[in-house]
Amino acid sequence: MTSGKTIRDPMEKLETLRRNIWNEKFWLPRNVTWEDMKSKPGRPMPEFHDLLYAFPISISFLLFRIIFDTCVAYSLTIAFCPLDSVSLASSVHNSCRLIMEPLARAKVQRVKTLDPCWQYRGNGTLNAGRKWIQRENGSLRNEKARLELRKIRETGSVAHSFVFLFGVWTMVDKPFLRNTDLCFVNLPNPVSWDVWWYYMLEFGFHISQSLMLPFDVKKNDFLAQLAHHVVTIGLMMGSWISGNTEVGSIVLLVHDCADVPLQCCKLLKYFKAPDPDPTARKLFMIFSATWILTRVIYFPLYVNISATKALLYLDIFYFINIVLVVLLWSLFLLHLYWTYKNLHDSRSEDEDSDEDNHIEKKKSN
C-alpha cells in the first residue's frame, strides 16, 4: 500500500501541475471552456495541438533557405555583384603611399622611425613593408567581400515574400481588417482555413528565422531582433490558444507590409547601386511611408488601443489578456526604436553590422 501510494503521489502532482498550467481562467475568455475550443462541424476552432504543424513547416523553410542560398542566391550574387578591382587597387596604393612617402623623402632604407612591430613585419625595407600592407589589405578585402556576400544571400528572402503575399490574399476581404473592434465581438474567434494556413506559415517562418539568427550576420540591433522574434512568437501562441486569431492575423500582416521594400532597398545597397540612385530613393520613400503608416500609426491606434480596451474590459484579471496587451505594446516600443534608427539611416541605407565595425577597426589600425 505504501509503495502504491508513493507511485501515485508523483503522478497526482504532475496532474495537478497540468491542471494549474492549463487553467481555463488563465488562457480563455470568461465563460469559455476547453470543450468550447474544440472544432465542430461548420465551426473550426484554433486548437493548441494545431501549433505542432508549424514545426515541420519551419524545417521546410530552413531547407528551402539552405538550398536557395546555395544553388540560386550564391550564383546570382557572384554574377551581379563582382568585386570592384579598381577601387580596391586604389585603396592599396593609397595605404602604401601614406606609409612609405615619408621614408622615401628621407631616403631611409630601414624603417627606423616607425613602431618596432612595423620593423619586424616589414623586415625594415620599403618593398617588404609595401608587400605586408598589400597582404593586410587583401585579407581585409576578402573578409569584407565574404561579409557582403552573406548579407545579400540573407536579404533575398523569397520565403518571406511568399508568406506576405499569402497574407495579403488571405486578409484582403476580411471585414475586421478595416474595423478592428470586430475582432473582439465573437470571442473566441473561429478560424477559417486560409487564416489557419496563414498562422501556420507565419509561425513556421518565425521559428526558422529565430533558429537562423545566431548564424546570420550579427547586426548592431541583434538583441532587438531577438526580442522581436520572442515577442512575435509569444503573440502568435497566445492569440491562437486564447482564440484571438483575428487580431493576431492583423498583427502579422502589419509587420510584413514594410519588409518587402526594405529588403529591396538593402539589395540595391549591397549590389552597389549608384549613390544617389533614383530607384533606391523611391523604394526607400515607399518603405518609410509604409513603415510609418502601418507600424507607427495603424498598429498602435487601431490595433493596440482596441485590443487593450476590449481585452481588459472583458476581465482585467485574466492572465492571457494581460500577457497579450503587454506583448502588443512591447512590439510597439520595438517599432519606435527601429523608427529612430531608420531616421538616422542606421537600418536601411547605412546598416552596419558588428562584423562591419570589426573590419573597419582593423583597417584603422
Secondary structure, DSSP 8 states (H G I E B T S, - for coil): -HHHHHHHHHHHHHHHHHHHHT-HHHHS-TT--TTTTS-BTTB----GGGGGGHHHHHHHHHHHHHHHIIIIIHHHHHHH----HHHHHHHHHHHHHHHHHHHHHTT-SS--SS-HHHHHHHTTSHHHHHHHHHHHHHHHHHHHHHHHHHHHHHH--HHHHHHHHHHHHHHTT-GGGT-GGGGGTSSS----HHHHHHHHHHHHHHHHHHHHGGGS--BTTHHHHHHHHHHHHHHHHHHHHHT-HHHHHHHHHHHHHTHHHHHHHHHHHHTT--SS-HHHHHHHHHHHHHHIIIIIIIIIIIIIHHHHHHHHHH-TT-HHHHHHHHHHHHHHHHHHHHHHHHHTTTTTTS--BHHHHHHHHHHH-
